[in-house]
């Protein structure tokens, strides 16, 4: 059960890393364009540094996406999760919970 909880918490945290990458890329490009506007003579050097920085940030986004897909594949099937809920609750409680809704939808 602890393994399942760690996966459920870990997958969204890795997705937040991808969102952070998007914000970082926006900040890098914004700063680079601003510095090129202030000093056009060093635009080539700034552009090269910007491209290298964006490449590193994009590699982090790709790695976080890959890790989230790998972790998502390790999640147990919904039937196994429902068995855990059934051990501790009666059928009436189960049907009134969100797990009961998932059970009804998976039966269709």
C-alpha positions in Angstrom: 0.0 0.0 0.0 2.9 2.4 0.7 4.3 1.7 -2.7 0.9 2.7 -4.3 0.8 5.9 -2.3 4.3 6.8 -3.3 3.4 6.3 -6.9 0.2 8.4 -6.7 2.2 11.2 -5.1 5.3 10.9 -7.3 3.6 11.0 -10.7 2.1 14.5 -10.3 5.3 15.8 -8.8 7.2 14.7 -11.9 4.5 16.5 -14.0 5.1 19.7 -12.0 8.8 19.4 -13.2 7.6 19.6 -16.8 5.5 22.7 -15.9 8.6 24.2 -14.3 10.6 23.6 -17.5 8.0 25.6 -19.5 8.3 28.5 -17.1 12.1 28.3 -17.1 12.2 28.4 -20.9 9.9 31.4 -21.0 12.2 33.2 -18.5 15.4 32.4 -20.5 14.0 33.6 -23.8 12.5 36.7 -22.2 15.9 37.6 -20.6 17.8 36.9 -23.8 15.6 39.0 -26.0 15.8 41.8 -23.4 19.6 41.7 -23.3 19.8 41.5 -27.1 17.6 44.6 -27.3 19.9 46.5 -24.9 23.1 45.5 -26.6 22.7 44.4 -30.2 26.4 44.0 -30.6 26.5 40.9 -28.4 23.3 39.3 -29.8 25.1 36.3 -31.4 26.8 35.4 -28.1 23.6 35.8 -26.1 21.7 33.7 -28.7 24.2 30.9 -28.4 24.0 30.9 -24.6 20.2 31.0 -24.8 20.1 28.0 -27.2 22.4 25.9 -25.0 20.4 26.8 -21.9 17.1 25.9 -23.5 18.6 22.6 -24.7 19.5 21.7 -21.0 16.0 22.8 -19.8 14.3 20.8 -22.6 16.4 17.7 -21.7 15.0 18.0 -18.1 11.5 18.2 -19.6 12.0 15.1 -21.7 13.5 13.1 -18.8 10.6 14.1 -16.5 8.1 13.0 -19.1 9.9 9.7 -19.6 10.0 9.1 -15.8 6.3 9.9 -15.4 5.4 7.4 -18.2 7.5 4.8 -16.5 5.9 5.4 -13.1 2.4 5.5 -14.7 3.0 2.0 -16.0 3.8 0.8 -12.5 0.4 1.8 -11.1 -1.8 -1.2 -10.2 -4.9 -2.0 -12.1 -8.1 -0.3 -10.9 -9.5 -3.7 -10.0 -6.7 -4.3 -7.5 -7.2 -0.9 -5.9 -10.9 -1.6 -5.6 -10.1 -4.9 -3.8 -8.2 -3.0 -1.2 -11.2 -0.7 -0.7 -13.6 -3.6 -0.5 -11.6 -5.3 2.4 -12.2 -2.3 4.7 -15.7 -1.1 3.6 -19.1 -2.6 3.1 -20.8 -2.7 -0.3 -23.1 0.3 0.6 -20.2 2.5 1.6 -18.2 1.4 -1.5 -21.0 2.3 -3.9 -21.5 5.7 -2.3 -17.8 6.5 -2.7 -15.8 7.6 -5.7 -14.4 4.1 -6.0 -18.0 2.8 -6.5 -18.4 5.3 -9.4 -15.2 4.0 -11.0 -16.5 0.4 -10.5 -19.8 1.2 -12.2 -18.1 2.9 -15.1 -15.6 0.1 -15.6 -18.4 -2.4 -15.7 -20.0 -0.8 -18.8 
